[in-house]
């Protein structure tokens, strides 16, 4: 790799994870989403042109749209149209000079619930980071404005550049370094990351266009105000969780007036035995927590999931398998699965109504 390419990769990796190029602004002088996008245009170019996809009950957008894949599956990741598991593949690719100039590419997935009255319990099941160097595989889930649409090629996800207010659970999964890539499948090397310097597990809010920054996490005793709750102490040391072994269960919800709640079952291998079986129930009223302040109306929001794997060095791909369970946002009870048999890799948003024909979109109700 040339010196210039190494420098570009380093700078790009820093910026992609929020290296702090944007100056902090007072609340009344916050940069617009368009201004933020312009700041990152060279390293996060926007190739969107009004295209997205559908996978079962989700709109499915790919940040680069050049090879990432997803499918409903069984617990082994094998294709199963009515499976309760979602298998994901994504990758990193360094810049190329021939046959044409290509930027550093990080593929990632964005899923947005078609039915705004459903949320989903998430259960990480299996992690495979083919790159041997440590980096954060970013699992993110939370809420966006229900009219917002991720698009193919927009180079955005729940923690990067999305032009909507967001309130999310940020759940990075980190792998200890290995000398032999053949050991990448060892589920004991992956853990829910409490590493502040690499951006740690937390509840985070974003104004439209904002991008996560390392600076928000640098002082663990004085985290940025956008970090609504620091989850790292609950997953550090002897409290560490290996997601591919313990298979924890998460459920994240928001309410009006800044309310939010994260439920965690630390060891989900035997499932969840009723609503009294959660190990943690964190809310905006927990010690050290804050309500969200971004302009997101819970009653007009919808659930979204992003996965993003920066790739480390050398460049490589990642696979991730998680189990999902639909939950009715109004009652908090498990809901019937929507149909999962529609899979459209790409369509134009002008045709959205046609693509959603027959999909459930429940009327608005207070949440």
C-alpha positions, 0 to 999 in steps of 0.5 A, a space after each residue: 500500500 502506498 504512503 498516500 493510500 495509508 494516509 487516506 485510509 487513516 484519515 478516512 477511518 477517523 472521519 467515518 467514525 467521527 473524528 471531530 472535523 466539525 466545530 462544536 456549535 452552540 445549540 442556537 448555531 448548530 450546523 444544518 444537515 446540509 452543512 455537515 454533509 458538505 464538510 464530509 463530502 470528500 470522504 463520505 460522498 453522497 451517491 444517492 439517487 432516490 433508490 432503496 430496497 425492501 426486505 420483508 417488513 423493512 425498507 432496506 438501504 445499503 450505504 454504498 450498494 455495491 455488494 452487501 447482502 441480507 436475508 431472513 434465515 434460520 439460526 445457522 444463517 441459512 436462507 429461510 424466508 419465514 425465519 426469525 433471524 437476519 443474516 448480514 454481510 458487509 465489507 470494507 474496501 480501500 481506495 483503488 486508482 485503476 481502472 477508475 478512481 474509487 473512494 474508500 468504501 464502507 458498506 453498511 445496512 440500514 433497516 427501517 420498519 414499514 409499520 411504525 407501530 412495531 418495534 423489535 427485540 434484538 438478539 445478537 447471535 453470531 459475529 464473524 469479523 474476518 479482519 484480524 485487527 480490533 475494531 468496532 462492529 457497530 450495531 445500532 437500533 433506535 428511532 427516526 422520523 417515520 417520513 425519513 428514508 435512508 437511500 442506497 448510496 447515501 453513505 449514512 447510518 443511524 450514527 452517521 449523517 442521517 438527515 433526521 433526529 435520532 435516538 439510538 442504542 449504540 452497541 459496538 461489538 469488538 474483537 480481541 486481536 488474533 494472529 490466525 484469521 482462521 480463529 475469527 469464528 471464535 465467539 469468545 473473542 468478541 465482546 460488547 465494547 466498553 472501550 471509551 477511546 473506540 466509542 463505547 456502548 451507550 444511549 445516544 441522540 443525534 440532531 439531523 445530519 450529526 455524526 458520532 465523534 470520538 471526542 464525545 467519549 474521550 473523558 469518561 467522567 464528562 461525556 458529551 451531552 449527546 450521550 444520554 446514558 453511559 452503559 459501559 460500566 455495566 458491560 466492563 470487567 467481570 460484567 463483560 458479555 460475549 454476544 455470540 456466546 451469551 446471546 443477550 436480548 435488547 429492547 429499546 423504546 422511546 416515549 414523548 417528552 424525552 422518555 426512553 427505556 432500554 431492557 437487557 437480558 444479559 444471557 439470552 440463551 434460554 430465551 426470556 421468561 416473561 417481562 420480569 426476566 430482564 436483568 436491566 431496565 434503564 430509563 431516562 430517569 436512571 442515575 446518570 441518565 438524561 431524557 432525549 432533547 432532539 426534535 423527534 416526536 415519538 408518536 410519529 417515529 419508526 424503528 430502525 436498525 443499522 450495522 456498520 463494520 469499518 473493517 480495520 486493517 487489512 481490509 476485509 468483510 464481516 458477517 452478523 446474525 441476529 434474532 428479531 422479535 416484533 413487539 407492539 409499541 402500543 401494548 409492549 406485547 409480542 406481536 405477530 410477524 409481518 410477512 417476510 416474503 417480499 425481497 426487492 433489492 432496489 426500487 425508486 422511492 417514487 414507487 414506494 406506495 406500489 412496493 408497500 402495497 399490502 404492507 401494514 401501516 397502522 394509524 397513528 396512536 399515542 405511544 
